[in-house]
Amino acid sequence: MYKNFALNDERVFRPEIEGLRAVAATLVMVYHIFLDRVSGGVDVFFLIAGFLITGSLLRQVEKSGTIQPGAFLTRLGRRLLPNALTVLVVVMIGTHILIPITQRVATFREIFASTLYFENWALIAKATDYLASEEVQSPVQHFWAMSIQGQFYLIWLLVFGIALLFGAHRIRKILGVALALLFVFSFAFSVYYTSADQPVAYFHTGARVWEFAAGGLFALISAKIPRIPEPMRVVFSWVGLLAIVFLGVTFSVGSSFPGYIALVPVTGALLVLLAGPSQSRWSATRILGSRPLTYLGGVSYGLYLWHWPILIFYKHYTGREVIGPRSGIAIMVLSLVLAILSTKFIEAPLRGKRPTKPKSAQGHRARVLRPATIALLCVGAVSVSAAFAGKNVRAGDPQFDAEALETDYPGAMARVDTDWEAADHKRDPYPDLLSITESKPQHYENGCHQNQRLSDIIECEIGAEGDDVILGTPTIAVIGGSHSAHWIPPISEIAKSHGWKATAMTKSACLFSTDPPASQEALPSCLEFNEKVLAHLDESRPDLVIMTSTRDRAADEHVPDGYLERWRELEDLDIQVLAIRDNPRSKTNWLDCLAENMEDHTRCDQPRSELLAPSDPVAALESRPENVHFVDYSDIFCDEDVCSGVIGNTVVYRDAHHLTEEFAVSFAPLLEEEILTALDGAIHD
């Protein structure tokens, strides 16, 4: 995102770099809109930024013997902030109009993070929060790349500052060593972390720094590279360009980036830079340096910023996830128009406004401080506005009378109380849609639920404690993943009412099975966790273990083979099991639909046949373990035809498939009966 001059004693405009930017931005846009995947175009931007910024700072050192961080950041601010802040302000307005109220708070938080250039870390926090990781993409998610680039500028200032401690005359040698070390360590970290935790590695600054370092190293050596024969330069240009263009089709970039595969676009961009400007009619760099592509490269920054929010807003407005050819082209055209307008009328005037050369040190400070102060004020205004907007989202704040909750909000019990269903009990759904995302077991807030990455058991008491425990009564243990954890609130109520001791050992995306978990980032921690749970159960010998009986994947709902093995292991330990059929999983977030259909939430009902198998898969088992008592609540979640997002005036889900605490608690009378049955009447008050 910087003026593209070659690294020489003279500032020579490199048109092929501008064209390469155009290609990178277009690839990002096309892949996002039509293929719903990433292309590697951002990696090209990172390499170019490393090449140009290193050259710019190096020329400054070799000219004056030092760097001027204030002036450097001020120039960057003029270049980057006008377009970025304009887009963020427009997104704030669009969020109020087009984004469902259930997503607005999260979106405003991301706008705040994007304004202050830490959106990548906000996305990492969301990726490591299992319950938040399934939130829909925000209209500013693409600012993760801008955040990393902003962090890169600060890192490079620090690197140059340290290198200058050894003397300006040794800057190239010291800088070469520093950038080489950054490249090696960052690349090694990227490869390791991508294999260990790809969703986090994708947004991690440390896993991307090597791409900037590669550009910086090329900037250092480019002036010393002997002139390459024209035929070889033609080959380099085409090999590099084709590697960049076809990367996203050839590799599964979204699930394997950055890692070693990011070498492909980085190397491709380096080959194009190595080929350099060419007059050969056969060279790809001549095409890249053509007037249309250089013009497009000049607005590529705006194109990158605008295309993503337009795409997300279009999806919200139309309700479509798949973008057709006509709609996709319209999004691209609108993005280009907005990029041209914002670049010409907002960015260019501010970037091109150069104050006269100061005649004194005081004048120089004023030259830097004035625009810096204005930039900080603008950034502060946008970030404060986003924070304020996020705290003031309102959903009407419906009031729920405590006494009315017992009669008007029975939740699951409405399905078994035919008299209630026949009466007129229509009320505003409970809880309200803004607080519903926090409607999860206190188990999570207490730090009792293990995350996807660690394998240590976290055992927490969820039943009666201390003197409230009735001696001689059976004990209960809840195990499994988050779909076991959302039964903890009613189990806790039941256990406390009977004076039972109950514990929970749960872990995100980790079924109590011998099969590998569906969530690859949980491997191998899930298998290790389950072995520890089994060993703990062998030692503690609870009377009853509660878990799920099926893995619900709509038409692929099944009883995992690994469950059968675990049940037999528990049978050998003389431990009874209460296995609850998994609840229906929607492909979309229930709350988004409810937010738009509060007057008639039945519009959000989904066909039962699309969410559940025709019958409980347990019925198809050739032999059922004698120690397992199976429970099927599918007729609570769904009637014969549809599954509902609101039952008994109670909102069922807090996302696409996790139950709200309120709805789970409403199962307490039903679940209590099943627990007693599973223990074969051995439990008495």
C-alpha positions as CSV (number, residue, x, y, z in Angstrom):
1,M,0.0,0.0,0.0
2,Y,2.9,2.3,-0.7
3,K,4.3,4.2,-3.6
4,N,6.1,1.6,-5.7
5,F,9.7,2.7,-6.4
6,A,12.6,0.3,-7.0
7,L,15.4,0.1,-4.6
8,N,18.1,2.1,-6.3
9,D,19.8,5.4,-5.7
10,E,17.0,6.9,-7.9
11,R,13.3,6.4,-7.3
12,V,12.1,4.6,-10.4
13,F,8.5,3.9,-10.8
14,R,7.8,0.1,-11.3
15,P,4.5,-0.2,-13.3
16,E,4.5,-4.0,-13.1
17,I,4.2,-3.7,-9.3
18,E,1.1,-1.7,-9.6
19,G,-0.2,-4.3,-12.1
20,L,0.7,-7.0,-9.6
21,R,-1.3,-5.3,-7.0
22,A,-4.3,-5.1,-9.4
23,V,-4.0,-8.9,-10.0
24,A,-3.8,-9.6,-6.2
25,A,-6.8,-7.4,-5.4
26,T,-8.9,-8.9,-8.2
27,L,-8.0,-12.4,-7.2
28,V,-9.0,-11.7,-3.6
29,M,-12.3,-10.3,-4.7
30,V,-13.1,-13.0,-7.3
31,Y,-12.3,-15.8,-4.9
32,H,-14.3,-14.3,-2.1
33,I,-17.4,-13.7,-4.2
34,F,-17.6,-16.6,-6.5
35,L,-15.5,-19.4,-4.8
36,D,-16.0,-18.5,-1.1
37,R,-12.4,-19.2,-0.5
38,V,-9.0,-17.4,-0.2
39,S,-6.6,-16.9,-3.1
40,G,-3.2,-16.0,-1.7
41,G,-3.6,-12.5,-3.1
42,V,-3.0,-11.0,0.4
43,D,0.3,-12.7,0.6
44,V,1.4,-10.9,-2.6
45,F,0.4,-7.6,-0.9
46,F,2.5,-8.5,2.1
47,L,5.6,-9.3,0.0
48,I,5.2,-6.1,-2.0
49,A,4.8,-4.1,1.2
50,G,8.0,-5.6,2.6
51,F,9.9,-4.8,-0.6
52,L,8.8,-1.2,-0.9
53,I,8.9,-0.2,2.8
54,T,12.4,-1.7,3.2
55,G,13.5,0.2,0.2
56,S,12.0,3.4,1.4
57,L,13.5,3.3,4.9
58,L,16.9,2.2,3.5
59,R,17.1,5.1,1.1
60,Q,16.2,7.4,4.0
61,V,19.1,6.0,6.1
62,E,21.6,6.1,3.3
63,K,20.6,9.7,2.6
64,S,20.4,11.2,6.1
65,G,22.0,8.6,8.3
66,T,18.8,8.0,10.3
67,I,15.1,7.4,10.0
68,Q,12.3,9.7,11.0
69,P,9.5,7.6,12.5
70,G,7.1,10.5,12.9
71,A,7.3,11.6,9.3
72,F,7.2,8.0,8.1
73,L,4.1,7.1,10.0
74,T,2.5,10.4,9.0
75,R,3.0,9.6,5.3
76,L,1.5,6.1,5.9
77,G,-1.5,7.7,7.7
78,R,-2.2,9.9,4.8
79,R,-2.1,6.9,2.5
80,L,-4.0,4.3,4.6
81,L,-6.4,6.0,6.9
82,P,-8.7,8.1,4.6
83,N,-10.0,5.1,2.7
84,A,-10.0,2.7,5.7
85,L,-11.9,5.1,8.0
86,T,-14.4,5.9,5.2
87,V,-15.2,2.3,4.8
88,L,-15.5,1.7,8.5
89,V,-17.9,4.6,8.9
90,V,-20.0,3.3,6.0
91,V,-20.0,-0.2,7.6
92,M,-21.2,1.2,10.9
93,I,-24.1,2.8,9.1
94,G,-24.8,-0.4,7.1
95,T,-24.6,-2.5,10.3
96,H,-27.5,-0.5,11.8
97,I,-29.6,-1.1,8.7
98,L,-28.7,-4.5,7.4
99,I,-27.0,-6.6,10.1
100,P,-29.4,-8.6,12.4
101,I,-29.5,-7.1,15.8
102,T,-28.1,-10.4,17.2
103,Q,-24.9,-9.7,15.3
104,R,-24.5,-6.0,15.8
105,V,-22.6,-6.0,19.1
106,A,-20.0,-8.4,17.7
107,T,-19.7,-6.4,14.5
108,F,-19.2,-3.1,16.3
109,R,-16.5,-4.7,18.4
110,E,-14.7,-5.8,15.3
111,I,-15.1,-2.3,13.8
112,F,-13.4,-1.0,16.9
113,A,-10.6,-3.6,16.6
114,S,-10.2,-2.8,12.9
115,T,-9.9,1.0,13.6
116,L,-7.1,0.3,16.0
117,Y,-5.4,-2.3,13.8
118,F,-5.8,-5.4,16.0
119,E,-8.6,-7.1,14.1
120,N,-6.4,-10.1,13.5
121,W,-6.1,-10.6,17.2
122,A,-9.8,-10.1,17.7
123,L,-10.4,-12.9,15.2
124,I,-7.9,-15.1,16.9
125,A,-9.7,-14.6,20.2
126,K,-12.9,-15.6,18.4
127,A,-11.3,-18.6,16.7
128,T,-10.1,-19.9,20.1
129,D,-13.5,-19.4,21.7
130,Y,-15.4,-22.5,20.5
131,L,-18.8,-21.0,21.2
132,A,-17.9,-17.8,19.3
133,S,-16.1,-19.5,16.4
134,E,-19.3,-20.3,14.6
135,E,-20.4,-16.7,14.5
136,V,-21.0,-15.5,10.9
137,Q,-18.4,-13.4,9.1
138,S,-18.5,-9.7,9.9
139,P,-18.3,-7.0,7.2
140,V,-14.9,-5.9,8.5
141,Q,-13.3,-9.4,8.9
142,H,-11.0,-8.6,5.9
143,F,-9.3,-5.9,8.0
144,W,-7.2,-8.6,9.6
145,A,-4.8,-8.2,6.7
146,M,-4.7,-4.4,7.2
147,S,-4.1,-5.0,10.9
148,I,-1.1,-7.2,10.3
149,Q,0.3,-4.7,7.8
150,G,-0.1,-1.9,10.3
151,Q,1.8,-4.0,12.9
152,F,4.4,-4.8,10.3
153,Y,5.2,-1.0,9.9
154,L,5.9,-0.8,13.6
155,I,8.0,-4.0,13.6
156,W,10.1,-2.6,10.7
157,L,10.7,0.7,12.5
158,L,11.9,-1.3,15.5
159,V,14.2,-3.5,13.3
160,F,15.7,-0.4,11.5
161,G,16.1,1.3,14.9
162,I,18.0,-1.6,16.3
163,A,20.1,-2.0,13.1
164,L,21.1,1.7,13.3
165,L,22.6,1.1,16.8
166,F,25.4,-0.6,14.9
167,G,26.0,2.4,12.7
168,A,24.3,3.7,9.5
169,H,27.3,2.6,7.4
170,R,26.6,-1.0,8.3
171,I,22.9,-0.8,7.8
172,R,22.7,-3.2,4.8
173,K,24.7,-6.0,6.5
174,I,22.9,-5.7,9.9
175,L,19.6,-5.4,8.3
176,G,20.3,-8.5,6.1
177,V,21.0,-10.6,9.1
178,A,18.0,-9.3,11.0
179,L,15.6,-9.9,8.1
180,A,17.1,-13.3,7.5
181,L,16.5,-14.3,11.1
182,L,12.9,-12.9,11.0
183,F,12.3,-14.9,7.8
184,V,13.6,-18.2,9.2
185,F,11.9,-18.1,12.6
186,S,8.6,-16.7,11.3
187,F,8.5,-19.2,8.5
188,A,9.3,-22.1,10.9
189,F,6.6,-20.8,13.3
190,S,4.1,-20.5,10.4
191,V,4.7,-24.1,9.2
192,Y,4.5,-25.5,12.7
193,Y,1.5,-23.5,13.9
194,T,-0.5,-24.0,10.6
195,S,-0.3,-27.8,11.2
196,A,-1.1,-27.4,14.9
197,D,-3.8,-24.8,14.8
198,Q,-4.5,-23.5,11.3
199,P,-7.4,-21.1,12.2
200,V,-5.3,-19.2,14.6
201,A,-2.1,-19.3,12.4
202,Y,-4.0,-17.8,9.5
203,F,-4.5,-14.5,11.4
204,H,-1.3,-14.6,13.5
205,T,1.2,-11.8,12.9
206,G,4.1,-14.1,13.7
207,A,3.0,-16.6,11.0
208,R,3.0,-13.8,8.4
209,V,6.1,-11.7,9.1
210,W,8.3,-13.9,7.0
211,E,6.4,-12.8,3.9
212,F,7.3,-9.1,4.6
213,A,10.9,-10.3,5.4
214,A,11.1,-12.0,2.0
215,G,10.2,-8.7,0.3
216,G,12.7,-6.9,2.5
217,L,15.5,-9.3,1.7
218,F,14.8,-9.0,-2.0
219,A,14.9,-5.2,-1.7
220,L,18.4,-5.5,-0.1
221,I,19.9,-7.7,-2.9
222,S,17.9,-6.6,-5.9
223,A,20.5,-3.9,-6.9
224,K,23.3,-6.4,-6.8
225,I,21.6,-9.1,-9.0
226,P,23.2,-9.2,-12.5
227,R,21.0,-8.3,-15.4
228,I,19.0,-11.4,-16.4
229,P,18.7,-12.3,-20.1
230,E,15.4,-11.2,-21.6
231,P,14.1,-14.7,-22.5
232,M,14.7,-15.8,-18.9
233,R,12.9,-12.7,-17.6
234,V,9.9,-13.6,-19.8
235,V,9.8,-17.1,-18.3
236,F,10.1,-15.8,-14.7
237,S,7.3,-13.3,-15.3
238,W,4.9,-15.9,-16.5
239,V,5.8,-18.6,-14.1
240,G,5.4,-16.2,-11.2
241,L,2.1,-14.7,-12.4
242,L,0.5,-18.1,-13.2
243,A,1.6,-19.5,-9.8
244,I,-0.2,-16.6,-8.1
245,V,-3.4,-16.8,-10.3
246,F,-3.9,-20.5,-10.0
247,L,-2.9,-21.1,-6.4
248,G,-6.4,-20.9,-5.0
249,V,-7.7,-23.5,-7.5
250,T,-4.7,-25.9,-7.1
251,F,-4.5,-26.0,-3.3
252,S,-6.9,-26.0,-0.5
253,V,-5.7,-22.6,0.6
254,G,-8.3,-21.9,3.2
255,S,-7.4,-24.9,5.4
256,S,-3.6,-25.0,4.8
257,F,-2.5,-21.3,4.8
258,P,-0.2,-19.7,5.6
259,G,2.4,-22.5,6.2
260,Y,4.6,-23.8,3.5
261,I,2.0,-23.4,0.8
262,A,2.2,-19.6,1.1
263,L,5.6,-20.0,-0.5
264,V,3.8,-20.3,-3.8
265,P,2.3,-16.8,-4.0
266,V,5.4,-15.3,-2.3
267,T,7.8,-17.0,-4.7
268,G,5.5,-16.1,-7.6
269,A,5.6,-12.4,-6.7
270,L,9.3,-12.5,-6.2
271,L,9.7,-14.0,-9.7
272,V,7.6,-11.1,-11.2
273,L,9.8,-8.6,-9.3
274,L,12.9,-10.3,-10.5
275,A,11.7,-10.2,-14.1
276,G,11.2,-6.5,-13.7
277,P,9.9,-4.1,-16.4
278,S,10.1,-5.5,-19.9
279,Q,9.6,-4.3,-23.4
280,S,9.2,-7.8,-24.7
281,R,5.7,-8.3,-26.2
282,W,5.8,-11.8,-24.7
283,S,6.5,-10.8,-21.1
284,A,3.8,-10.9,-18.4
285,T,5.3,-7.8,-16.8
286,R,4.5,-5.8,-19.9
287,I,0.9,-6.8,-19.4
288,L,1.1,-6.0,-15.7
289,G,2.6,-2.6,-16.6
290,S,-0.2,-1.8,-19.1
291,R,-2.3,1.4,-18.4
292,P,-5.5,-0.5,-17.4
293,L,-3.7,-2.6,-14.8
294,T,-1.6,0.2,-13.4
295,Y,-4.8,2.2,-13.0
296,L,-6.5,-0.7,-11.3
297,G,-3.4,-1.1,-9.1
298,G,-3.8,2.5,-8.1
299,V,-7.2,1.8,-6.6
300,S,-6.5,-1.7,-5.5
301,Y,-6.3,-0.7,-1.8
302,G,-9.8,0.7,-2.1
303,L,-11.0,-2.3,-4.0
304,Y,-9.8,-4.6,-1.3
305,L,-11.5,-2.5,1.4
306,W,-14.9,-2.1,-0.3
307,H,-15.6,-5.5,-1.8
308,W,-15.9,-7.5,1.4
309,P,-18.5,-5.3,3.2
310,I,-20.6,-5.1,0.0
311,L,-20.5,-8.9,-0.3
312,I,-21.5,-9.4,3.3
313,F,-24.3,-6.8,3.2
314,Y,-25.6,-8.3,0.0
315,K,-25.8,-11.7,1.7
316,H,-27.7,-10.2,4.6
317,Y,-30.1,-8.3,2.4
318,T,-30.9,-11.1,0.1
319,G,-30.5,-14.1,2.5
320,R,-28.4,-15.8,-0.1
321,E,-25.1,-17.6,0.6
322,V,-24.3,-18.5,-3.0
323,I,-23.6,-15.6,-5.3
324,G,-24.8,-15.9,-8.9
325,P,-22.8,-14.6,-11.9
326,R,-24.9,-11.5,-12.4
327,S,-25.0,-10.6,-8.7
328,G,-21.3,-11.3,-8.4
329,I,-20.4,-9.0,-11.3
330,A,-22.6,-6.3,-9.9
331,I,-20.8,-6.5,-6.5
332,M,-17.4,-6.3,-8.3
333,V,-18.5,-3.3,-10.4
334,L,-19.9,-1.5,-7.4
335,S,-16.7,-2.2,-5.4
336,L,-14.6,-0.8,-8.3
337,V,-16.8,2.3,-8.5
338,L,-16.6,3.0,-4.8
339,A,-12.8,2.3,-4.8
340,I,-12.3,4.8,-7.6
341,L,-14.5,7.5,-6.0
342,S,-13.0,7.1,-2.5
343,T,-9.4,7.0,-3.9
344,K,-10.0,10.1,-6.1
345,F,-12.0,12.3,-3.8
346,I,-11.0,11.2,-0.3
347,E,-7.6,9.6,-0.3
348,A,-5.8,11.4,-3.1
349,P,-6.5,15.0,-1.9
350,L,-5.3,14.2,1.6
351,R,-2.3,12.2,0.4
352,G,-1.3,14.8,-2.1
353,K,-1.6,17.7,0.2
354,R,2.1,18.4,0.9
355,P,3.0,21.2,3.3
356,T,5.8,23.5,2.3
357,K,9.3,22.5,3.4
358,P,9.9,23.8,6.9
359,K,12.7,26.2,7.5
360,S,13.3,25.2,11.2
361,A,13.2,22.2,13.5
362,Q,10.1,23.7,15.1
363,G,8.5,23.9,11.6
364,H,9.4,20.3,10.9
365,R,7.8,19.2,14.2
366,A,4.6,21.1,13.3
367,R,4.7,19.5,9.8
368,V,4.6,16.1,11.5
369,L,2.4,16.9,14.5
370,R,-0.5,18.6,12.7
371,P,-1.4,15.7,10.4
372,A,-0.6,13.1,13.1
373,T,-2.9,14.9,15.5
374,I,-5.7,15.0,12.9
375,A,-5.2,11.3,12.2
376,L,-5.3,10.4,15.8
377,L,-8.5,12.4,16.3
378,C,-10.1,10.7,13.3
379,V,-9.1,7.2,14.5
380,G,-10.3,8.1,18.0
381,A,-13.6,9.4,16.7
382,V,-14.3,6.2,14.7
383,S,-13.2,3.8,17.4
384,V,-15.2,5.6,20.1
385,S,-18.2,5.7,17.9
386,A,-18.0,2.0,17.3
387,A,-17.5,1.3,21.0
388,F,-20.5,3.5,21.8
389,A,-22.7,1.9,19.2
390,G,-21.9,-1.5,20.4
391,K,-22.9,-0.7,24.0
392,N,-26.1,0.9,22.9
393,V,-27.6,-1.8,20.7
394,R,-31.2,-2.4,21.9
395,A,-33.7,-5.1,21.0
396,G,-36.7,-3.5,22.6
397,D,-35.7,-4.7,26.1
398,P,-38.8,-6.8,26.7
399,Q,-39.7,-7.2,30.4
400,F,-40.3,-10.7,31.7
401,D,-42.3,-10.9,34.9
402,A,-40.9,-13.6,37.3
403,E,-44.3,-15.1,38.1
404,A,-45.4,-15.1,34.5
405,L,-42.3,-17.1,33.6
406,E,-43.6,-20.2,35.3
407,T,-46.9,-20.2,33.5
408,D,-46.1,-18.5,30.2
409,Y,-42.6,-19.8,29.5
410,P,-42.6,-23.6,30.1
411,G,-40.1,-24.3,27.3
412,A,-39.8,-28.0,26.7
413,M,-42.8,-28.8,29.0
414,A,-45.1,-27.1,26.5
415,R,-44.7,-30.1,24.2
416,V,-46.0,-32.5,26.9
417,D,-48.7,-30.2,28.3
418,T,-51.4,-30.4,25.7
419,D,-53.6,-28.0,27.8
420,W,-50.9,-25.3,27.6
421,E,-50.5,-25.7,23.9
422,A,-54.3,-25.3,23.4
423,A,-54.4,-22.1,25.5
424,D,-53.5,-18.6,24.3
425,H,-50.0,-18.1,25.8
426,K,-48.3,-16.2,23.0
427,R,-45.7,-13.9,24.6
428,D,-42.4,-12.3,23.5
429,P,-39.8,-15.1,23.3
430,Y,-37.6,-15.4,26.4
431,P,-34.7,-14.6,26.8
432,D,-34.4,-11.5,24.7
433,L,-32.2,-11.8,21.6
434,L,-29.4,-9.6,22.8
435,S,-28.7,-11.4,26.0
436,I,-29.2,-14.8,24.5
437,T,-25.7,-15.3,23.2
438,E,-24.6,-15.3,26.8
439,S,-27.2,-17.8,27.8
440,K,-24.9,-20.7,28.5
441,P,-24.0,-22.7,31.5
442,Q,-22.1,-21.1,34.3
443,H,-19.9,-24.0,33.9
444,Y,-18.1,-22.0,31.1
445,E,-17.7,-18.8,33.2
446,N,-16.3,-20.9,36.0
447,G,-13.5,-22.1,33.8
448,C,-14.7,-25.7,34.1
449,H,-15.0,-26.5,30.4
450,Q,-11.7,-27.4,28.7
451,N,-10.8,-25.8,25.4
452,Q,-10.1,-27.5,22.1
453,R,-6.3,-27.4,22.5
454,L,-5.5,-28.7,25.9
455,S,-5.9,-32.2,27.2
456,D,-6.0,-31.7,31.0
457,I,-9.2,-32.7,32.8
458,I,-11.0,-29.9,34.6
459,E,-13.4,-31.5,37.0
460,C,-16.0,-29.3,38.6
461,E,-18.8,-29.9,41.1
462,I,-22.2,-29.2,39.6
463,G,-24.4,-30.9,42.2
464,A,-24.8,-30.7,46.0
465,E,-21.7,-29.8,47.9
466,G,-20.5,-30.0,51.5
467,D,-23.2,-30.7,54.1
468,D,-25.9,-30.7,51.4
469,V,-24.6,-34.0,50.0
470,I,-26.7,-36.9,51.3
471,L,-24.3,-39.7,52.2
472,G,-24.9,-43.0,50.5
473,T,-26.6,-41.5,47.4
474,P,-25.4,-42.3,43.9
475,T,-22.9,-40.0,42.1
476,I,-23.2,-38.6,38.6
477,A,-20.6,-37.5,36.0
478,V,-21.3,-35.5,32.9
479,I,-18.8,-36.1,30.1
480,G,-18.3,-35.2,26.4
481,G,-18.3,-32.1,24.3
482,S,-20.4,-28.9,24.4
483,H,-23.6,-30.8,23.5
484,S,-23.1,-32.7,26.8
485,A,-22.3,-29.4,28.6
486,H,-25.5,-27.7,27.7
487,W,-27.4,-30.3,29.8
488,I,-25.4,-29.3,32.9
489,P,-27.9,-26.6,34.2
490,P,-30.9,-29.0,34.5
491,I,-28.7,-31.8,35.8
492,S,-27.3,-29.4,38.4
493,E,-30.8,-28.4,39.5
494,I,-31.8,-32.1,39.8
495,A,-28.7,-33.1,41.7
496,K,-28.9,-30.3,44.2
497,S,-32.6,-31.0,44.8
498,H,-31.8,-34.6,45.7
499,G,-28.6,-34.0,47.6
500,W,-26.6,-35.9,44.9
501,K,-22.9,-35.3,44.2
502,A,-22.4,-34.5,40.5
503,T,-19.3,-33.5,38.6
504,A,-18.6,-32.5,35.0
505,M,-15.6,-33.1,32.7
506,T,-16.3,-31.6,29.3
507,K,-14.2,-30.3,26.5
508,S,-15.0,-28.4,23.3
509,A,-15.5,-30.4,20.1
510,C,-14.6,-33.6,22.0
511,L,-17.0,-36.5,22.1
512,F,-16.4,-39.2,24.6
513,S,-15.4,-41.6,21.8
514,T,-12.5,-43.6,20.6
515,D,-12.9,-42.1,17.1
516,P,-10.9,-39.1,16.0
517,P,-13.0,-35.9,16.7
518,A,-14.6,-34.2,13.7
519,S,-12.8,-30.9,14.6
520,Q,-9.3,-31.5,13.4
521,E,-7.8,-28.8,15.6
522,A,-8.8,-30.8,18.6
523,L,-6.4,-33.6,17.7
524,P,-4.6,-35.2,19.5
525,S,-5.8,-33.4,22.6
526,C,-9.3,-34.9,22.5
527,L,-8.0,-38.5,22.5
528,E,-5.6,-37.7,25.3
529,F,-8.4,-36.0,27.2
530,N,-10.7,-39.0,26.9
531,E,-8.1,-41.4,28.1
532,K,-7.7,-39.3,31.2
533,V,-11.4,-39.1,31.7
534,L,-11.7,-42.9,31.4
535,A,-8.9,-43.3,33.9
536,H,-10.6,-40.9,36.3
537,L,-13.9,-42.7,36.0
538,D,-12.1,-45.9,36.8
539,E,-10.8,-44.4,39.9
540,S,-13.9,-42.5,41.1
541,R,-16.5,-45.0,39.8
542,P,-19.6,-42.8,39.6
543,D,-22.9,-44.6,39.5
544,L,-24.1,-42.8,36.4
545,V,-22.4,-41.1,33.4
546,I,-24.4,-38.7,31.2
547,M,-23.4,-38.0,27.6
548,T,-24.9,-37.9,24.1
549,S,-25.9,-41.0,22.2
550,T,-25.6,-39.8,18.6
551,R,-23.6,-37.4,16.5
552,D,-26.1,-35.2,14.8
553,R,-25.2,-34.2,11.2
554,A,-28.7,-33.9,9.8
555,A,-29.1,-36.7,7.3
556,D,-25.9,-38.2,8.6
557,E,-27.0,-38.6,12.2
558,H,-25.4,-41.7,13.6
559,V,-24.1,-43.5,16.6
560,P,-20.3,-43.2,16.4
561,D,-18.5,-46.6,16.6
562,G,-16.3,-45.0,19.2
563,Y,-19.3,-44.6,21.5
564,L,-20.0,-48.3,21.5
565,E,-16.4,-49.0,22.5
566,R,-16.6,-46.4,25.3
567,W,-19.9,-47.8,26.6
568,R,-18.4,-51.3,26.8
569,E,-15.4,-49.9,28.7
570,L,-17.8,-48.3,31.2
571,E,-19.8,-51.5,31.4
572,D,-16.6,-53.3,32.4
573,L,-16.3,-50.7,35.2
574,D,-19.9,-51.3,36.3
575,I,-20.9,-47.7,35.4
576,Q,-24.4,-47.0,34.1
577,V,-24.8,-44.6,31.2
578,L,-27.6,-42.2,30.4
579,A,-27.2,-41.4,26.6
580,I,-29.2,-38.5,25.2
581,R,-29.9,-38.3,21.5
582,D,-28.2,-35.2,20.1
583,N,-30.3,-32.2,19.4
584,P,-31.0,-31.0,15.8
585,R,-28.3,-28.9,14.2
586,S,-29.2,-26.1,11.8
587,K,-27.0,-25.0,8.9
588,T,-27.7,-21.4,9.8
589,N,-27.9,-19.4,13.0
590,W,-31.4,-19.6,14.5
591,L,-31.1,-16.2,16.1
592,D,-30.5,-14.3,12.8
593,C,-33.9,-15.6,11.6
594,L,-35.7,-14.9,14.8
595,A,-34.3,-11.3,14.9
596,E,-36.0,-10.7,11.6
597,N,-39.2,-12.5,12.4
598,M,-40.1,-11.7,15.9
599,E,-43.7,-11.2,15.0
600,D,-44.0,-14.7,13.7
601,H,-41.2,-16.9,14.7
602,T,-42.8,-19.9,13.0
603,R,-41.2,-18.5,9.8
604,C,-37.9,-19.8,11.2
605,D,-39.2,-23.4,11.5
606,Q,-37.1,-25.8,9.5
607,P,-38.2,-29.2,8.0
608,R,-37.5,-32.0,10.5
609,S,-36.3,-34.2,7.6
610,E,-33.4,-31.8,7.0
611,L,-32.2,-31.7,10.6
612,L,-32.8,-35.2,11.9
613,A,-32.6,-38.8,10.8
614,P,-36.1,-40.4,10.2
615,S,-35.7,-42.3,13.5
616,D,-33.3,-42.6,16.4
617,P,-30.1,-44.2,15.0
618,V,-29.9,-46.2,18.3
619,A,-32.8,-48.3,17.0
620,A,-30.6,-49.6,14.2
621,L,-27.9,-51.0,16.6
622,E,-27.6,-54.7,16.4
623,S,-26.9,-55.0,20.1
624,R,-27.3,-52.4,22.8
625,P,-25.0,-52.3,25.8
626,E,-27.0,-53.4,28.9
627,N,-25.6,-50.5,31.0
628,V,-26.9,-47.8,28.7
629,H,-30.3,-46.1,29.0
630,F,-31.1,-44.2,25.8
631,V,-33.2,-41.0,25.8
632,D,-34.7,-39.4,22.6
633,Y,-36.0,-35.8,23.0
634,S,-36.4,-35.3,19.3
635,D,-40.2,-34.9,19.6
636,I,-39.6,-32.1,22.0
637,F,-37.4,-30.2,19.5
638,C,-39.6,-31.0,16.5
639,D,-43.2,-32.0,15.7
640,E,-43.9,-34.4,12.9
641,D,-43.0,-31.8,10.2
642,V,-40.8,-29.1,11.6
643,C,-38.2,-28.2,14.2
644,S,-38.7,-24.9,15.9
645,G,-36.5,-22.1,17.2
646,V,-39.0,-21.1,19.9
647,I,-40.9,-23.7,22.0
648,G,-43.1,-22.8,24.9
649,N,-42.3,-19.1,24.3
650,T,-38.6,-20.0,25.1
651,V,-35.8,-19.5,22.6
652,V,-34.3,-23.0,22.0
653,Y,-30.9,-22.1,20.6
654,R,-28.2,-19.5,21.3
655,D,-26.6,-20.2,17.8
656,A,-27.1,-22.9,15.2
657,H,-27.1,-25.9,17.6
658,H,-26.3,-25.0,21.2
659,L,-29.2,-24.8,23.6
660,T,-30.0,-21.8,25.6
661,E,-29.7,-22.3,29.3
662,E,-33.3,-21.4,29.8
663,F,-34.6,-24.1,27.4
664,A,-32.2,-26.7,28.8
665,V,-33.4,-26.0,32.3
666,S,-37.0,-26.5,31.2
667,F,-36.1,-30.2,30.6
668,A,-35.5,-30.8,34.3
669,P,-38.7,-32.6,35.1
670,L,-38.3,-34.9,32.1
671,L,-34.6,-35.4,32.7
672,E,-35.1,-36.2,36.4
673,E,-37.4,-39.1,35.5
674,E,-34.9,-40.5,33.0
675,I,-32.0,-40.3,35.5
676,L,-34.1,-42.2,38.1
677,T,-34.9,-44.8,35.5
678,A,-31.3,-45.1,34.4
679,L,-30.3,-45.8,38.0
680,D,-33.1,-48.4,38.2
681,G,-34.8,-46.8,41.1
682,A,-31.7,-47.0,43.3
683,I,-31.9,-43.3,44.2
684,H,-34.4,-42.3,46.8
685,D,-34.9,-38.9,48.5
